[in-house]
Amino acid sequence: MTIRVSAPSRLHFSLLDLSGDLGYVDGGMGVAIKLPRTVVKAEPWGELLVEGPRADEVRSKLSKLGLKGKVTILQTPPPHMGFGSTTQLLLSSAKALASLNGIDMNSSELAVLMGRGGTSGIGVRIFEEGGFVYDFGHDITIKGSPKPSGASLASPPPSLRLEFPEDWWFLLVYKEERGLYDERREVREFEERTPIPPEESSRTCRIAYMLILGGIVERNYERFVRGINEIQKVGFKKIELEIQPEYVKEVMEEVRKVTGNAGLSSMGHLVYSVIPKKKARKIARQLEIDGFKVMITPPDNEGAKVY
């Protein structure tokens, strides 16, 4: 018997509140995208064996489950780039191994065991069912200070999930190499740059609620992409942009000139733009940026597939 798991990637639009003065911290929003995908398979084996890219990292986490099986990582996006690949890889591997051993676990249960969802709950929720996810943050008395998911022991936060419009596609622009920031540098950036002023968090939440969330519910493309542009200017997203190398900022401006909107996913360097499905291929052909891969993808409203 062989179990395969194929999971979407995610774009992280922004964290919402890294002030903490209301007693909660983090909060965030993002969306599942069909491409690129994380694909793993699990098959019977006399011990735990993991093969493929990032095998050592995955093995160290899976060993906590105490289960036997051979897990092969067939496909995974580059780490620390903005695809949420670490969460999808660990959840996919754990789901495949657990299913192979006849154990049914949901994404939240798997996330706790794999140490994911400690900052953003978006990757955990989209693994389960895709779509657009708005999470409501962590109790600061439990989590303490703001820190990235890899450095936090907090459980995934409660969240709201909405269907994302199928005719709004995404243009992705990125270098095909490991991301610029590993978890150690991410931890340092959080330590040095948070908490942020409450008025910055307030502005971020207004944009998220009135423009991004409102645009999705209303199916109003112009309202939504205005929110994507505006949220790059405030809160922790503004900080994430400030620490990018100049070439990432230049790529964002080039994309915005062509499409009218551009955002940075998570801590980068993945740049995305929301574009109408009917114009997606034409827009992708217009953009040729030396050293960068340009691709298009639909949203994913289904989540991971187990087969």
N, C-alpha and C positions, 0 to 999 in steps of 0.2 A: 504493500500500500504506500502510495506517495501523496502527500498533501502539499498543495501549492497555494501561496498567498500573493496576490497582486494588489498593491496599495497606491493610491494617488499621492501626488506631492501637495504641498500647501504653500500659499502666499500669506505672509503675515503683514497685515496693513499697518498696525501700530499697537503698542501698549498704550493704555489709557490713563492710568493714575499711578505714578511713582512718587507721589507726595506722602500718602499714608496718613494724612491728618484726619480723615474720616473714619479711620480704624480698619480700612481695607487697602490693599495694594495690588498692583498689576492691572488686571482687566485687559482685554485685548480683543482684536477682531481679525478675521482672515477667511480664506476660502480654499476649498479643495480644487485642484486642477488635474485633468486626466493625464497629462504628460509633464515631465518624465515620471516613470513609475519605479516603484521598488518591488522586486519579484524575488521570492525565496521559495525553496522546496524543502520538505522534511521527509525522511524515509527511515525505516527501521535500522537500528545499529546497536551494537552491544554496549556502547557507552555514548557519552555526549561528544560529538565531533562537529566542528563548524569549519566550512571551507568557503573561500571567495573573498572579495574585498571587505576589509574591516573585520575579518574573522576573529581576531584576538579580542577586539572590543566587544563583539557580540557574545563570544564564548564566556567572557567574564561575567556578563549579566545573566545569560541563560543558566549558568551553573547553579544559580540560586534556586532554580525550579526543581532541581534534583531529578530531572527526567532524562531518559536515554533517547538517542536518535541522531541521525546525521542531517545537519542543516546546511544547505548549499545556498549561498547568496548569488543569485543569477544576475541581478541588476540593481543598482542603487545610484541615485544622483550624488554628485560630489558633496562632501560635508561642509558645514559652516559657510554656506553660500546664500541661504534664504529659502531653500526648498523644504526645510523641515525634515531632512533626510534621516537624521539620527532617530527621531521619534518613530518615523514610519518603518525604518529598518529594525529597530528593537521590537516594536509591536508586531510586525510581520513575522519575525523569527520566533517570537514567543507564541504567537497564535498558531503557527505551523507546528511547532513542537508540542504544544499542549493538545492540539487537535489530533496529532499522530498518536498520542497517548490516551485518547478518549476523554480529554478534559475540556469542558466548554467554559470559556472565560470571556467576559466582555472587555472592551477596550480600557475601561477605567480600572478594572481589576488587574489587567496586564500592565497598565501604566504604573501602578503603585509598585509592582514587583520589579519593573524595569527602571524605576527611578525617573519617570517622565511626567510632565504636566505640572512641575513645581513652580513655573512662572506663568506660562500660557497653557490653557486647556484646549487650544484650537486643534493642534495636531492629533490629540487623543480623540476628540469628538469627530473629526473628519475621517479618521480611520474607521470609525463605526458606521457613519452614514453620509459622509461627504457634505456638500453644501457650504453655505456661509455660516460662520459661527462667531458669536459675540459672547465672550465669557466675562464673568462678574468679579473676578479677582479673589484674593485670599485674605482671610482674617490676619491682620498684622501681628496679633498676639501669638498666633501659631507659626506664621512664617518668619516674622522678624523683619529684617531689612530687605530691600529689593535685591534680587540676585537672579542670574539666569537659571533655566531649568536644570541643567547639569549639576548645579551647585546647590540646589534646593531639595529638601526632603518633603515638601508640602505635597498633598494629594491634588489631583486635577480639580479645578474650581467648577462651580455650577455654570451652565452656559445655555444660550438660546441658539437654536439652529433654524435657518430659513433656506428654502430652495433658492438657488442662485439662477438668474435668468439664463436660459440655455443659448440665447442669441447674443450674449455678451461674452466674447472670447478674450483671450489674453495674449499679448505679445511679450515674449521673454527675451532679454538680452543679457548675456553673461559670458565670462571667460571659462573655458573648459579646463578648470584646474581647481585644486582645493581652495576653499574660501580664505579670506584675509585674516579672519579672527578665529582662533581656537577658544576652548572654554576658559582657559586661564586668562586670556586677554579680555574675554567677555566679562569675567568676574571683576577684573581690575576696572573696566569702564563703569560697571555698575557701582562699585565701591567709591570711585572718584567723582561720579557725576549725579548721584542720587543721594537724598531725595531732591526732587525738583520743586520749584515754587508752585503752590496750590493753584494760582491763577493760570499757569500753563496747563495743568491737568484739567482745569475747568474748561478751557478753550478746546482742548483735545476732545473732551467728552461731548461738547456742543456740536462740533463738526461730525463726530462719529454718529451721534443720534439724529441730528437734523438733516444731514446731507447723505452720509453713507448708508445708514440703516433706513432712513426715509426714502432714499433713492431706490433701494432694493424692493421695499414693500410697495412703493408706487410704480415700480418698473419704469422709473424716470432716469434714463441714461445720463442726461446732462447734469441732473442733480447729483447723481452718484459720482461722476468723474470730477466734478467740482470739489467734492469732498476728498477725493484721492489727492488732488493737487494741494488743497488747503492743509491737509493733515501733515504734509511734509515740512511745514513751516513752524510747527509747534511741538511742545512737550518732548518726550524722549525720542520721537522720530526725528526731530530737528537735530538732536545730539547725535543720533546714529548717522545722519547725513554729514554733519560737520567732520566726523572722524574718517570719512571715506577719502581715498586718494583722489586727486583732481580728475583723473581720467574717468572715474565713475560718475562724478558730477557732470562732466562734459557729455557723457553718454546719455544721462538723464535729460539734459537740455536738448540734445539731438533728437531723442525719442519724442519729447514733448512738442518740438517743432513740427513733427510729422503727424502725430496722433492727437495732440491737444491735451494729453495728460500723461503723467509718469509718476511712478512710486518706487521706493526701495523696500524690498521684502526683508523683514527682520533687520539684522545688522549687516546685510549685504553679502556680496556685491551684486546680487541679482536685481536687475531693473525690470519692471513690468509696466505694461500699459493696458488699459481696458479698451477694446475695440469692437465695433459691430461685426458679427459673424460674416455678413455678406461682403465686408471690405477686408477681411483678415488677410487673405493670401496676397492681395494687391499691396497692402501696407507692408507686409513682410518682405516683398520683393523690392520695395523702395529703400529699405534700410540695409545698407552694407557698411558695417563698422569693422575696421581692421582689428583682428585679434579677438573678436567677440562672436559668439554663436547667436544667431537670431532664429527664433522658432515661435510657432503659434500653437495654442492649445485651447480646447473648450474647457468649461468648468466641469467638475465632477460632483454630481448630486447623489452618488450611490455609496461611496466609500470602498473599503477593501473588499476584495472578492476571494473567497476560499473555495478551492475546487480540487 
